[in-house]
Amino acid sequence: MLDLAEQLHLVAEALTILAALVLLLVFVLRKEQLKVQGFDRGFNYILLGTSFAAISAALSIAVLAFPSLSATIKNVAIWIPLVYSVGGILVFVGLAVLINQVIPKSSQKMSELVAIREELAASNDELAQTIAKRNQELEINNMTLRQVLEDQRTSRVALLHSEKKFRTLFDESPAIFVTLNNVHTITDINLYGAKSLGYDPVSLVGQAFSKVVSLEDADHQMEFIDFCFNNSNEKLETELRLIRNNTKKLWVKVSGSIIEEDKKNVHLLLVCQDITESKKLAETLSYQAKHDDWTGLYNRRAFEAFLNDDIATLSSLSRPTALLYIDIDQLKVVNDTCGHGAGDEYLRQLVLIINEHSKSFDFFARTGGDEFAIVITKTSARKARDVAEVIRNAAEDYTFQWEGHSFRQSISVGIALTSQKIRSFTDIFAAADVACFQAKNNGRNCVVVHKDASDDFGGNRGEMLWVSRLQNALLNDRFELYFQPIVCLKDVHNGYIHYEVLIRYVDDEGTHISPDAFLPAAERYGLSSQIDLWVLTTTLFHLDSNPQHTEALGCCSINLSSLSLSSHQTRSAIKQLVMTASFPATKLCFEITETAAIHKLEEVVDFINELKTLGCKFALDDFGTGFSSFGYLRRLEIDYIKIDGSFIRDITNDKLGRAMVKAMSSIGKEMGIATIAEYVENLHICHELQNMEVPYGQGFGLAKPMPIEKTKEYYALSEQNKHKP
């Protein structure tokens, strides 16, 4: 029985053998791996040492198990420790070899591990930087995304606000906005437009646009809309009549523009501006431009336009056209007795009478203050005369009542018919005018057909020829200005400069023709006001172009005709010319005749007052020829009276003439009106006027008319005379 120490020794030896077996097993299993790693040699030494130790342990176990072996095997006790020691040395050697192999490899591995760790650390730093950069980029992107989302939200809010604002503007803009599709159906209409048409917007959407268009414009609106769709690059305009609740018509100016969302969604936007009032105003102005204010008849302008446009056609008809030219014989009596209001009322009554007694004419116009024209187409001389006689008899039979006064008036009628010789407006109007003039010469209150006035027609043919000449002269500047000085008779050498502007017509041969030859025709055929405006415009231009003459000039006189004074348009033009001229109005004087002034006395008085407010002066020409000359001096604010030449020519031999001139001069002096004697033909007349203390004179005996360009020479001569002793 083994004691404890022996048992423990036995266990130790068994463990040694077991360790050797385990190590052997490991070597066998990992031999290739150990060889690859370079540990096989050291491991071999260790395996060999453990093998010696296992042999030693086995021997020890055998000795313990079989004590008799000690006797059998000599020196077994000595060999066991010795083998064990050899095994220990081999293990030690093996360990030394392994350590020698493991340490360098471990150092290399450690270096590799350090390098790997450093590389991993660097990678971690780079990764951290990359992550930080990515985080920063992500933050920036997040901020950008948040800003984009905020901008989108803001844009949506702004868009909604804009759409609301646009819709409000669309609905409340003072115009009709309509959008149509290509089949002319209303796809949208603003609230203002719908209300203007008397509808609710919803009720019109889906309806045909023709529903709100007048039947008169049905075809036109369809053509316009189709044209807009076919010409999408253009903004087109037209005018239409729309219907409000199927009753009231609205005139609108329509502009069309294409709205193209995409090729499949094309709409037409119509913007309709209400021009109803403008149309009414245009119609009113057009009516007023063509009609006489007092009688409602066509005026002279419309009459001339009618004949000028249609006379060629009317002349080519198989039956002639007749022009009846009517002149009231004594309308002045009504005006002078009861005033112009009574005269205007008589004109209206006469128009009613003419319309009541004859419906057979085609055109009826008032062509002058007391003149009318009637056109009858497809007629004959006999039928025209019959119509004229009916009108004349009706006028003669009518008694005009005004504020207790009764008047019986008559008319003179001249008739002209188109023919081979009379084919223009000028021809037929001149022929009818001459016939009417002959009717007056025949004692008034009668009818004359122009062929019955053939004796005088030839004599008046010259006036008719002047019409085209004067029209051509106005267009082509065939007039020239002259001037005739008005001299201070008290001292003819005092240097005072006052002249009257005159006009000359220059014919094809360059001859300067006096106004006596053409002014009657100009007055008769309505051209005198145009000539007056030409004279005034040209004179002001001359004066403005020669400012050096302004200071020395005392007064420049310009004549105005009866037609100019009776025309509101001409009076306004004269006033405008005076106001815009740089020449001082205080040195302008307008000469008017008594007969011209009394035609529309109240309007002439207002006109004189307006121009005198600007500084202009006025002279009453041909003074003394009428019975009421002195009476008009009370009404007219006159600065000069020009005594008619009929009183001056024989003043040296005619006592009555001298008395009249002296009376006129004295009355003028008392009223503060300077007197100018016309037709001072010689020094005898001049001396006589000086003796009567007439302040101014004009005539060939003092100075002849001269071209306006010679004013410079005249100024120089006046300056020299002023310094004569």
C-alpha positions in Angstrom: 0.0 0.0 0.0 1.4 3.3 -1.2 1.6 6.2 1.2 0.3 9.6 0.3 3.6 10.9 -0.9 4.0 8.0 -3.2 0.4 8.4 -4.4 1.0 12.0 -5.2 4.3 11.2 -6.9 2.4 8.6 -8.9 -0.2 11.1 -10.0 2.5 13.6 -11.0 4.2 11.1 -13.1 0.9 10.1 -14.7 0.2 13.8 -15.5 3.6 14.1 -17.1 2.9 11.2 -19.3 -0.5 12.6 -20.2 1.0 16.1 -21.0 3.5 14.4 -23.3 0.7 12.6 -25.0 -1.3 15.8 -25.4 1.7 17.7 -26.7 2.3 14.9 -29.2 -1.3 15.0 -30.3 -1.1 18.8 -30.8 2.1 18.4 -32.8 0.5 15.8 -35.0 -2.6 18.0 -35.6 -0.8 21.3 -36.1 2.4 20.1 -37.6 1.8 21.9 -41.0 0.7 25.1 -39.4 3.7 25.0 -36.9 5.9 24.4 -39.9 4.5 27.3 -41.8 4.8 29.6 -38.8 8.5 28.4 -38.2 7.8 26.9 -34.7 8.3 23.2 -35.7 12.0 23.0 -34.6 11.5 24.4 -31.1 8.4 22.3 -30.8 10.4 19.2 -31.8 12.9 19.9 -28.9 10.0 20.3 -26.5 8.3 17.1 -27.7 11.5 15.2 -27.4 12.1 16.6 -23.9 8.6 15.7 -22.8 9.1 12.3 -24.3 12.2 11.8 -22.1 10.1 13.1 -19.1 7.3 10.7 -20.0 9.8 7.8 -20.1 11.3 8.9 -16.8 7.7 9.1 -15.4 6.8 5.7 -16.8 9.9 4.2 -15.1 9.1 5.8 -11.8 5.5 4.5 -12.0 6.9 1.0 -12.9 9.4 1.1 -9.9 6.5 2.2 -7.6 4.2 -0.4 -9.0 6.9 -3.1 -9.1 9.6 -2.5 -6.5 11.3 -5.6 -7.7 12.4 -3.8 -10.8 14.9 -1.8 -8.9 16.7 -5.0 -8.2 16.3 -6.4 -11.7 17.3 -3.3 -13.5 20.6 -2.0 -12.3 20.9 1.6 -11.5 17.3 2.3 -12.4 17.0 4.9 -9.7 20.0 6.7 -11.2 18.7 6.5 -14.7 15.2 7.9 -13.9 16.4 11.3 -12.7 19.0 11.4 -15.5 16.4 10.8 -18.2 14.1 13.3 -16.6 16.9 15.9 -16.5 17.7 15.2 -20.2 14.1 15.7 -20.9 14.0 18.9 -19.0 17.1 20.2 -20.8 15.5 19.4 -24.2 12.3 21.1 -23.1 14.3 24.1 -22.1 16.2 24.0 -25.3 12.9 23.8 -27.2 11.5 26.7 -25.3 14.6 28.7 -26.0 14.3 28.0 -29.7 10.6 28.9 -29.6 11.3 32.1 -27.7 14.0 33.0 -30.2 11.5 32.4 -33.0 8.5 33.9 -31.3 10.0 37.2 -30.1 11.1 38.6 -33.5 7.9 37.4 -35.0 6.0 39.0 -32.2 7.9 42.2 -32.6 7.1 42.2 -36.3 3.5 41.4 -35.5 3.5 44.1 -32.9 4.9 46.6 -35.4 2.4 45.5 -37.9 -0.3 45.8 -35.2 1.0 49.2 -34.2 1.0 50.2 -37.9 -2.4 48.8 -38.3 -3.5 50.6 -35.1 -2.0 53.8 -36.4 -3.6 53.3 -39.8 -6.9 52.5 -38.1 -6.5 55.7 -36.0 -5.7 57.7 -39.2 -8.6 56.0 -40.9 -10.8 56.8 -37.9 -9.6 60.5 -38.0 -10.3 60.7 -41.7 -13.6 58.9 -41.2 -14.4 61.3 -38.4 -13.6 64.2 -40.6 -15.6 62.7 -43.5 -18.5 62.1 -41.1 -18.2 65.6 -39.8 -18.0 67.0 -43.3 -21.0 64.8 -44.3 -22.8 66.0 -41.2 -22.1 69.6 -42.1 -23.2 69.0 -45.7 -26.3 67.2 -44.4 -27.0 70.2 -42.1 -26.5 72.6 -45.0 -28.7 70.5 -47.2 -31.2 70.3 -44.4 -31.1 74.1 -44.1 -31.4 74.5 -47.8 -34.2 72.0 -47.9 -36.0 73.8 -45.1 -35.5 77.1 -46.9 -36.8 75.6 -50.2 -39.8 74.3 -48.3 -40.3 77.7 -46.7 -39.9 79.4 -50.0 -42.3 77.1 -51.6 -44.7 77.7 -48.7 -44.2 81.5 -49.1 -44.6 81.2 -52.9 -47.8 79.2 -52.5 -49.1 81.9 -50.0 -48.0 84.6 -52.4 -49.5 82.8 -55.4 -52.8 82.4 -53.5 -52.7 86.0 -52.6 -51.8 87.0 -56.1 -54.5 84.9 -57.5 -57.0 86.4 -55.1 -55.7 89.9 -55.9 -55.8 89.1 -59.7 -59.3 87.7 -59.3 -60.4 90.8 -57.4 -58.9 93.0 -60.1 -60.3 90.7 -62.8 -63.8 90.9 -61.2 -63.8 94.6 -60.3 -61.9 96.2 -63.2 -64.2 98.6 -65.1 -64.2 96.6 -68.2 -65.8 93.4 -69.5 -63.3 90.5 -69.4 -64.5 87.3 -71.2 -62.6 84.2 -72.0 -63.8 81.9 -74.8 -62.8 78.5 -76.1 -62.5 77.7 -79.8 -66.2 77.0 -80.1 -67.1 80.5 -78.9 -68.3 79.3 -75.5 -67.8 81.5 -72.5 -65.4 79.8 -70.1 -65.0 82.8 -67.7 -66.3 86.3 -67.2 -65.5 88.9 -64.6 -68.1 90.1 -62.0 -68.1 93.6 -63.4 -68.7 92.4 -66.9 -71.5 90.1 -65.9 -73.2 92.8 -63.9 -72.8 95.2 -66.8 -74.7 92.7 -69.0 -77.3 92.1 -66.3 -76.3 88.5 -65.4 -74.6 86.5 -62.7 -71.2 85.2 -63.8 -72.1 81.6 -63.2 -75.1 81.8 -65.4 -73.0 82.9 -68.4 -70.2 80.4 -68.1 -70.9 77.6 -70.6 -73.1 79.9 -72.7 -72.4 80.9 -76.3 -70.9 84.4 -76.6 -73.5 85.2 -79.2 -76.0 85.2 -76.4 -74.8 88.7 -75.3 -74.1 90.1 -78.8 -76.6 92.2 -80.7 -78.1 90.5 -83.7 -76.8 93.3 -85.9 -73.2 92.2 -85.0 -73.8 88.4 -84.9 -71.9 87.6 -88.1 -69.2 90.2 -87.4 -68.4 88.8 -83.9 -68.1 85.3 -85.2 -65.7 86.4 -87.9 -63.7 88.5 -85.4 -63.4 85.6 -82.9 -62.3 83.1 -85.6 -59.8 85.6 -87.0 -58.3 86.0 -83.5 -57.9 82.2 -83.1 -56.3 82.0 -86.5 -53.9 85.0 -85.8 -52.7 84.2 -82.3 -49.6 86.4 -82.5 -51.6 89.6 -83.1 -53.7 91.8 -80.8 -56.8 92.5 -82.7 -59.5 95.1 -82.1 -63.1 95.8 -83.2 -66.3 97.4 -82.0 -69.5 95.4 -81.1 -72.9 96.0 -79.7 -73.6 93.9 -76.6 -77.1 93.3 -75.2 -77.9 93.9 -71.6 -80.7 91.6 -70.4 -81.9 91.3 -74.1 -82.9 95.0 -74.1 -80.3 97.8 -73.7 -77.4 97.9 -76.1 -73.9 98.6 -75.1 -71.3 99.8 -77.6 -67.9 98.2 -76.7 -64.4 98.4 -78.1 -63.1 94.8 -78.1 -59.5 93.7 -78.1 -58.7 90.0 -78.5 -55.6 88.1 -77.2 -54.9 84.4 -77.3 -54.1 82.7 -74.0 -52.3 79.4 -74.6 -51.8 77.1 -71.6 -50.8 74.3 -73.9 -51.6 73.2 -77.4 -54.8 71.6 -76.2 -56.0 74.4 -73.9 -56.2 77.6 -76.1 -58.5 80.4 -75.0 -59.4 83.8 -76.3 -59.4 86.7 -73.9 -61.8 89.5 -74.9 -61.4 92.9 -73.2 -64.5 95.0 -73.8 -64.4 98.7 -73.0 -67.8 100.5 -72.7 -67.8 103.2 -75.4 -71.5 103.8 -75.4 -71.2 107.4 -74.2 -68.3 108.1 -76.6 -70.5 106.7 -79.4 -73.4 108.9 -78.3 -71.0 111.9 -78.1 -69.6 111.1 -81.5 -73.1 110.8 -83.0 -74.0 114.1 -81.3 -70.9 115.8 -82.6 -71.4 114.2 -86.1 -75.0 115.4 -86.0 -74.0 118.9 -84.9 -71.3 119.1 -87.5 -73.8 118.3 -90.2 -76.9 120.1 -88.9 -77.9 123.7 -88.1 -78.5 124.4 -84.4 -81.6 126.6 -84.9 -83.6 124.7 -87.5 -82.3 121.1 -87.2 -81.7 121.1 -91.0 -78.5 120.0 -92.6 -75.9 122.8 -92.7 -73.9 124.2 -95.5 -71.0 121.8 -94.9 -73.3 118.8 -95.2 -75.0 120.3 -98.2 -71.7 120.8 -100.0 -70.5 117.3 -99.1 -73.8 115.8 -100.4 -73.6 117.6 -103.7 -69.8 117.1 -104.1 -70.1 113.4 -103.5 -73.2 112.8 -105.5 -73.4 115.4 -108.2 -71.5 113.3 -110.8 -73.8 110.4 -110.2 -76.9 112.7 -110.2 -75.8 114.3 -113.4 -75.6 111.0 -115.2 -79.2 110.1 -114.5 -81.7 110.2 -117.3 -83.7 112.8 -115.5 -82.0 115.9 -114.1 -81.4 117.0 -110.5 -82.7 120.4 -109.4 -81.3 122.7 -106.8 -83.7 125.2 -105.3 -81.8 128.1 -103.7 -84.1 130.1 -101.3 -83.4 133.6 -99.8 -85.7 135.3 -97.3 -86.4 138.7 -98.7 -86.7 140.9 -95.6 -85.6 139.0 -92.5 -83.6 142.0 -91.5 -86.8 143.8 -90.8 -87.8 141.2 -88.2 -84.3 141.3 -86.6 -84.1 145.0 -86.4 -87.7 145.4 -85.0 -87.8 142.5 -82.5 -84.2 141.3 -82.2 -82.4 138.2 -83.5 -84.5 135.9 -81.2 -87.5 136.7 -83.3 -85.6 136.2 -86.5 -84.4 132.8 -85.4 -87.9 131.8 -84.5 -89.2 132.9 -87.9 -86.6 130.7 -89.5 -87.8 127.7 -87.5 -91.4 128.4 -88.5 -90.5 128.8 -92.1 -88.8 125.4 -92.1 -92.0 123.8 -90.6 -94.0 125.5 -93.4 -91.8 124.2 -96.1 -91.8 120.7 -94.7 -95.5 120.8 -94.3 -96.2 121.9 -97.9 -93.7 119.8 -99.8 -92.3 116.4 -99.2 -90.9 115.8 -102.7 -87.3 116.9 -102.1 -84.3 114.7 -101.3 -82.2 117.1 -99.3 -83.0 120.3 -97.3 -80.3 122.5 -95.8 -79.7 125.9 -94.3 -76.8 127.3 -96.2 -76.5 130.8 -94.6 -78.2 133.2 -92.2 -81.4 133.6 -94.3 -80.6 131.2 -97.1 -81.8 127.6 -97.7 -81.1 124.9 -100.4 -83.4 122.1 -101.5 -82.2 119.2 -103.8 -84.8 117.3 -105.9 -83.6 114.3 -107.9 -85.1 112.8 -111.0 -87.2 115.8 -111.8 -87.8 118.5 -114.5 -87.7 122.3 -114.7 -91.5 122.4 -114.6 -91.8 120.1 -111.5 -89.1 122.0 -109.7 -90.7 125.3 -110.4 -94.1 123.9 -109.2 -92.5 122.8 -105.9 -90.8 126.2 -105.6 -94.1 128.0 -106.2 -95.9 126.0 -103.5 -93.2 126.9 -101.0 -93.2 130.5 -102.1 -97.0 130.8 -101.8 -96.9 129.1 -98.3 -94.2 131.5 -97.1 -96.1 134.5 -98.5 -99.4 133.5 -96.8 -97.8 133.0 -93.4 -98.2 135.7 -90.8 -95.5 135.6 -88.2 -96.5 136.9 -84.7 -93.9 138.0 -82.1 -94.7 140.0 -78.9 -97.6 142.0 -80.5 -95.9 142.4 -83.8 -97.1 140.8 -87.1 -94.9 140.2 -90.1 -95.6 139.0 -93.6 -92.4 137.7 -95.3 -91.6 136.5 -98.8 -88.9 134.4 -100.3 -87.0 134.5 -103.6 -86.1 131.2 -105.2 -83.5 130.4 -107.8 -83.5 127.0 -109.5 -80.7 125.3 -111.4 -80.8 121.8 -113.0 -78.0 119.5 -113.9 -77.2 119.3 -117.6 -74.3 118.8 -120.0 -72.9 122.2 -119.0 -73.7 122.0 -115.3 -72.1 118.9 -113.9 -70.2 120.0 -110.7 -71.2 121.4 -107.4 -69.7 124.8 -108.2 -71.6 125.0 -111.5 -75.0 124.1 -110.1 -74.6 126.2 -106.9 -73.4 129.2 -108.8 -76.3 128.9 -111.4 -78.9 128.6 -108.6 -77.3 131.5 -106.8 -77.4 133.7 -109.9 -81.0 132.7 -110.5 -81.9 133.7 -106.9 -80.1 137.0 -107.4 -82.1 137.6 -110.5 -85.3 136.8 -108.6 -84.4 139.5 -106.1 -83.7 141.9 -108.9 -87.0 141.1 -110.4 -88.7 142.5 -107.3 -88.4 139.6 -104.9 -91.1 137.1 -104.0 -90.7 135.1 -107.2 -89.1 132.0 -108.7 -86.4 132.1 -111.5 -85.0 129.1 -113.3 -81.4 129.8 -114.2 -82.0 129.6 -118.0 -84.5 132.5 -117.5 -81.6 134.5 -116.0 -79.3 133.8 -118.9 -78.7 137.5 -119.6 -77.3 138.0 -116.2 -75.8 134.5 -115.9 -73.1 135.3 -118.4 -72.3 138.4 -116.5 -72.0 136.5 -113.2 -70.1 133.7 -114.8 -66.9 135.5 -113.9 -67.7 135.2 -110.2 -68.2 131.5 -110.6 -64.8 131.2 -112.2 -63.2 133.0 -109.3 -64.3 130.2 -106.9 -61.8 127.6 -108.3 -59.1 130.3 -108.6 -59.4 131.4 -105.0 -59.5 127.8 -103.7 -56.3 127.2 -105.7 -54.7 130.4 -104.4 -55.4 129.4 -100.8 -53.8 126.0 -101.4 -50.8 127.2 -103.4 -50.1 130.6 -101.8 -51.1 132.7 -104.8 -51.9 135.7 -102.6 -49.6 138.5 -101.7 -49.9 141.1 -98.9 -49.8 144.8 -99.6 -50.1 147.7 -97.2 -51.4 151.3 -97.4 -50.3 153.9 -94.8 -52.9 155.8 -92.7 -51.4 159.2 -92.3 -51.7 161.7 -89.4 -53.1 164.8 -91.1 -52.2 167.2 -88.4 -48.5 166.6 -89.1 -47.8 164.3 -92.1 -44.1 164.2 -91.2 -44.5 163.3 -87.5 -43.2 159.7 -88.2 -46.4 158.1 -87.0 -46.8 154.6 -88.6 -50.2 153.2 -89.1 -51.2 151.1 -92.1 -53.9 148.9 -93.4 -53.0 145.4 -94.7 -54.4 144.7 -98.2 -54.4 141.6 -100.4 -53.6 140.9 -104.1 -54.2 137.8 -106.2 -51.3 136.9 -108.4 -52.5 135.3 -111.7 -50.6 132.9 -114.0 -48.9 135.8 -115.8 -47.7 137.3 -112.5 -50.2 140.2 -112.6 -51.3 141.5 -109.2 -55.1 141.7 -109.2 -57.0 144.0 -106.8 -59.4 142.5 -104.3 -62.3 144.4 -105.9 -62.2 141.7 -108.6 -62.5 138.7 -106.4 -63.8 139.6 -102.9 -67.4 139.7 -104.0 -67.1 136.1 -105.3 -65.3 135.1 -102.1 -68.1 136.5 -100.0 -70.9 135.0 -102.1 -69.3 131.5 -102.2 -68.2 131.3 -98.6 -64.4 131.7 -99.1 -63.9 135.1 -97.5 -63.3 133.8 -94.0 -60.6 131.5 -95.3 -59.0 134.5 -97.0 -59.3 136.6 -93.8 -57.5 133.9 -91.8 -54.8 133.7 -94.5 -54.2 137.5 -94.3 -54.1 137.5 -90.5 -51.8 134.5 -90.3 -49.4 135.8 -92.9 -49.4 139.3 -91.4 -48.6 138.1 -87.9 -45.8 135.9 -89.4 -44.4 138.9 -91.1 -44.6 141.1 -88.0 -43.1 138.3 -85.8 -40.3 137.9 -88.4 -39.4 141.6 -88.3 -39.4 142.6 -84.6 -37.3 145.7 -85.4 -40.4 147.3 -86.8 -42.6 146.6 -83.8 -41.4 149.5 -81.7 -42.0 152.1 -84.4 -45.3 150.7 -85.6 -48.3 152.5 -84.1 -51.1 150.3 -85.5 -51.6 147.6 -88.1 -55.2 147.3 -89.5 -56.7 144.0 -90.9 -60.1 143.7 -92.5 -62.6 141.1 -91.4 -65.5 140.0 -93.7 -69.1 139.5 -92.8 -68.7 135.7 -93.1 -65.8 135.7 -90.6 -67.8 137.7 -88.1 -70.8 135.4 -88.4 -68.8 132.2 -88.0 -68.1 131.1 -84.4 -65.3 128.8 -85.7 -63.5 131.7 -87.5 -63.9 134.0 -84.6 -62.3 131.4 -82.3 -59.5 130.9 -84.8 -58.8 134.7 -84.9 -58.7 134.9 -81.1 -56.3 132.0 -80.9 -54.0 133.5 -83.5 -53.9 136.8 -81.6 -53.3 135.1 -78.3 -50.4 132.9 -79.6 -48.6 135.6 -81.6 -45.5 137.3 -80.1 -46.5 140.6 -81.8 -48.3 142.8 -79.2 -52.0 142.7 -79.6 -52.2 146.4 -78.6 -50.9 147.3 -82.1 -53.5 145.2 -83.9 -56.7 146.8 -85.3 -59.5 144.9 -87.0 -61.7 146.7 -89.5 -65.3 145.7 -89.8 -68.2 147.1 -91.8 -71.5 148.2 -90.5 -73.3 145.6 -92.6 -71.0 142.8 -91.4 -71.5 143.8 -87.7 -75.3 143.9 -87.7 -75.7 140.4 -89.2 -75.1 138.9 -85.8 -74.8 141.9 -83.6 -74.8 140.3 -80.2 -72.1 137.8 -81.1 -70.0 140.5 -82.8 -70.3 142.7 -79.7 -69.0 139.8 -77.6 -66.2 139.1 -80.1 -65.1 142.8 -80.0 -65.1 142.8 -76.2 -63.0 139.6 -76.0 -60.3 140.9 -78.4 -60.3 144.3 -76.8 -59.6 142.5 -73.5 -56.4 141.2 -75.2 -55.5 144.7 -76.2 -56.8 144.8 -79.9 -58.4 147.9 -81.4 -61.4 148.0 -83.8 -62.4 150.3 -86.7 -65.8 150.7 -88.2 -65.2 150.8 -92.0 -67.4 152.5 -94.6 -68.9 154.6 -91.9 -71.9 156.8 -92.8 -73.4 154.7 -95.6 -76.2 153.4 -93.4 -79.0 155.3 -91.7 -78.2 153.6 -88.4 -74.4 154.1 -88.4 -74.4 156.5 -85.4 -76.7 154.2 -83.5 -74.3 151.3 -83.7 -71.5 153.4 -82.2 -73.4 153.0 -78.9 -73.2 149.2 -79.1 -69.8 148.7 -80.6 -66.6 149.4 -78.6 -64.9 151.1 -81.6 -61.5 152.9 -81.6 -61.7 154.3 -85.1 -64.3 155.2 -87.6 -63.4 155.2 -91.3 -65.5 157.7 -93.2 -66.7 156.2 -96.5 -65.0 157.6 -99.6 -68.3 158.7 -101.1 -68.3 161.6 -98.6 -64.6 162.4 -99.2 -64.2 162.4 -103.0 -66.1 165.7 -103.7 -65.6 167.3 -100.3 -64.0 170.4 -101.8 -67.2 171.1 -103.9 -69.9 169.4 -101.8 -71.1 171.5 -98.9 -73.4 168.7 -97.6 -70.5 166.3 -97.8 -68.3 168.6 -95.8 -71.0 169.0 -93.2 -71.5 165.3 -92.9 -67.7 164.7 -92.6 -67.4 167.4 -90.0 -70.3 166.0 -88.1 -68.9 162.5 -88.1 -65.5 163.7 -87.0 -67.0 165.8 -84.2 -69.2 163.0 -82.9 -66.2 160.7 -83.0 -64.1 163.2 -81.1 -66.9 163.5 -78.4 -67.0 159.8 -78.0 -63.2 159.4 -77.9 -63.1 157.7 -81.3 -60.5 158.7 -83.8 -61.7 159.5 -87.4 -60.0 158.3 -90.6 -61.0 159.7 -93.9 -60.8 157.3 -96.8 -60.1 158.1 -100.5 -57.9 161.1 -99.9 -56.9 161.4 -103.5 -55.2 164.7 -103.7 -53.7 167.5 -101.6 -56.8 169.7 -101.9 -58.9 167.0 -100.1 -56.0 166.6 -97.6 -56.0 170.4 -96.8 -59.8 170.5 -96.5 -59.7 167.6 -94.0 -56.9 169.3 -92.0 -59.1 172.4 -91.8 -61.9 170.3 -90.4 -59.5 168.8 -87.9 -60.0 165.2 -89.2 -57.1 163.5 -87.5 -56.2 160.8 -90.0 -56.4 160.2 -93.7 -55.9 157.3 -96.2 -55.7 157.4 -100.0 -53.6 157.7 -103.1 -53.0 161.4 -102.5 -51.1 160.5 -99.3 -49.6 157.1 -100.1 -50.3 154.3 -102.5 -50.6 150.6 -101.6 -47.1 148.9 -101.5 -45.9 145.3 -101.2 -45.5 144.3 -97.6 -41.8 143.7 -98.1 -41.4 147.5 -98.6 -42.4 148.3 -95.0 -38.6 148.5 -94.2 -38.2 151.3 -96.8 -41.4 153.0 -95.5 -40.1 152.9 -91.9 -36.8 154.5 -93.0 -38.6 157.2 -94.9 -40.9 158.0 -91.9 -37.8 158.2 -89.7 -36.3 160.7 -92.1 -39.5 162.8 -92.3 -39.7 162.9 -88.5 -36.5 164.9 -88.4 -37.4 167.4 -91.2 -37.9 171.0 -90.0 
